[in-house]
Amino acid sequence: MKIIQHIIIPVIGSVFLILAIYYSFVPLPSYPYSIYAIAAGVWIILGIIYALIKSRNVEEIATVNVD
């Protein structure tokens, strides 16, 4: 495991992503642009929920005993 490649670079990328998401909501843009920020936030939340559901199904499928 390389510390720069597996820890430092992903942490920097995550920080930039969190900052970009934060500044797209604070302060909330004016009317037509606020819809895009809210839609993006909902889309991210739905993506996280979908990923959690799919990861649970993968674990269930891995434990199925096929005889």
QUINORWO-V682700 format. One record per residue. N is the residue number from 1. RES is the residue in one letter. PSI is psi in degrees with one decimal (none if undefined). D_FIRST is the distance of its C-alpha to the first C-alpha in whole Angstrom. Layout:
# QUINORWO-V682700
N_RES_PSI_D_FIRST + N_RES_PSI_D_FIRST
This chain:
# QUINORWO-V682700
1_M_128.7_0 + 2_K_124.1_4 + 3_I_-43.1_6 + 4_I_-45.6_9 + 5_Q_-35.6_8 + 6_H_-13.3_7 + 7_I_-57.1_9 + 8_I_-49.7_12 + 9_I_-45.2_13 + 10_P_-35.7_13 + 11_V_-43.1_15 + 12_I_-44.2_17 + 13_G_-40.4_18 + 14_S_-39.3_19 + 15_V_-44.6_21 + 16_F_-39.2_23 + 17_L_-44.1_24 + 18_I_-42.1_25 + 19_L_-41.1_27 + 20_A_-42.1_29 + 21_I_-42.7_29 + 22_Y_-48.8_31 + 23_Y_-8.4_33 + 24_S_-14.7_34 + 25_F_-22.6_36 + 26_V_117.4_37 + 27_P_153.1_40 + 28_L_129.2_41 + 29_P_169.3_42 + 30_S_173.9_46 + 31_Y_-62.7_47 + 32_P_-29.1_46 + 33_Y_-21.2_42 + 34_S_-28.9_42 + 35_I_-39.2_42 + 36_Y_-40.5_39 + 37_A_-42.6_37 + 38_I_-42.2_38 + 39_A_-40.6_37 + 40_A_-40.2_34 + 41_G_-42.8_33 + 42_V_-40.9_35 + 43_W_-40.8_33 + 44_I_-44.0_30 + 45_I_-43.9_31 + 46_L_-37.9_32 + 47_G_-40.1_29 + 48_I_-44.3_27 + 49_I_-44.6_30 + 50_Y_-44.1_29 + 51_A_-39.4_26 + 52_L_-40.5_26 + 53_I_-44.4_29 + 54_K_-36.5_27 + 55_S_-32.9_24 + 56_R_-41.5_27 + 57_N_-34.8_29 + 58_V_-41.1_26 + 59_E_-38.4_25 + 60_E_-40.2_29 + 61_I_-36.6_29 + 62_A_-26.5_26 + 63_T_-2.8_29 + 64_V_131.0_32 + 65_N_112.8_33 + 66_V_119.3_35 + 67_D_none_38
